[in-house]
Amino acid sequence: AWTPGNIISDAIETVRERVGSAKVLLGLSGGVDSSVVAALLHKAIGDRLICVFVDHGLLRHREGDQVMKIFAEHLGVKVIRVDAQARFFDALKGVSDPEAKRKIIGRLFVEVFDEEAAKLDGIEFLAQGTIYPDVIESAGSKTQKAQVIKSHHNVGGLPERMKLKLVEPLRELFKDEVRKIGLELGLPREMVYRHPFPGPGLGVRILGEVSPQAAETLRLADHIFIEELRRAGWYERTSQAFAVFLPVRSVGVTGDGRRFEPVIALRAVQTVDFMTAQWAQLPFELLDVCSRRIVNEVPGVSRVVYDISGKPPATIEWE
Ligand code: XMP
């Protein structure tokens, strides 16, 4: 019978048989799939699982610390945290085209991950959080965006170059099954039911050129939005919700006069398959609290707008 417990014990057995006494490398992103793979493999092979977590500086508020807290401290998983923020910001300097930004972030991610992998001895396997919908998607036609997404997640040609064999324990599972397994493995509900977050992270939510300052501003605004959604019971009623940094200068009046500052847009959608989506009809009081808190608490923001566009024609992300 399908129970999370059965799936876990089957998967553990399969992994142990396949891996034997070898070591396994995993790119941990903090997303649901790679997190569940980490917890599962840790249970199956303990210390022989080595995770690499790349902080590209475009993560959400305190995301890196949270990943370390849950995996390294709480579950005792071996995680190497790589602080590559400066490298990513340097590479992104002067680049404002969305697809160019995606390519740079994807390529650098692979480079950084490769470098860490090369420092490790005796790795024979690469684990991946591929789930059943990914298997179907890569069999079908691919847009350029989808290809970048895939190559980003699949850490490039590393398996061939390092002669690594793949371990993909979630390959036959749907997302809701992966979540149930995650809970059963002791991952926090908050992590297992987290909204999806794109690989290029805040890089595609800061419109145009990316800077550390814009990332910091966006992180704070986004954190406030998510915190208020959770408080109001709306987080799990939306499929994805986030803030976007708009590099236009809009006027704001404060005690010391007029200032021209960037704008924060809030986006929240409801969708089943992410191919079409409706904007979430959040209560005005909730939007009001978010707006007030963001302009009061986030330096350099004096205006907040709410995105009321459906997909199609608007995409979920702004870039
Ligand atoms: P759009 O904006 O195309 O987004 O309506 C649909 C879903 O895909 C996610 N998305 C990405 N995920 N790398 C990713 O890993 C990307 O470059 C990327 N672009 C969009 C988006 O967050 C939404 O869930």
Residues whose N, C-alpha, C, O or C-beta is under 5 A from the ligand:
A	BS01	XMP	I149 P196 F197 P198 G199 P200 F274 T315 I316 E317
